[in-house]
Amino acid sequence: MIKNGEIIMRGSHREILSNMNGKVYTIRVNDESQLEEIRRKYKVVNLQHGMDFTELRIVSDEVINDENAKVAEAKFEDVYMFYFDLENTKEV
C-alpha cells in the first residue's frame, strides 16, 4: 500500500487484513443524537440505515468501550479508510 509516494504496508491480502483485527467495529443506534456523538468520537467509515436503527461501521486503533460495539471482520475498504485521511470527503 502506498501513501504520499511511500510504501506504508506490504503483504498478501490476508496479511494486510489481519493487521486490522480488532480495529473494525459496528455500533447500532436507534437515536439520531447517539449518531452524532459517535461520529464526533470515532472515524465512521460507513452508515447503514434500517427501518428503526442506523448501523455505523468504525475503524479505530483504540478499543471501543461501548456496550453496543461489536468487533467486525475487516474489509479492504476499512484498511483504506484507516490509513488515509479523508477529511475532505463529503456525505451525499
C-alpha positions, 0 to 999 in steps of 0.5 A: 500500500502506498501513501504520499509516494511511500510504501506504508504496508506490504503483504498478501491480502490476508496479511494486510487484513489481519493487521486490522483485527480488532480495529473494525467495529459496528455500533447500532443506534436507534437515536439520531443524537447517539449518531452524532456523538459517535461520529464526533468520537470515532472515524465512521467509515460507513452508515447503514440505515434500517427501518428503526436503527442506523448501523455505523461501521468504525475503524479505530486503533483504540478499543471501543468501550461501548456496550453496543460495539461489536468487533467486525471482520475487516474489509479492504475498504476499512484498511483504506479508510484507516490509513488515509485521511479523508477529511475532505470527503463529503456525505451525499 
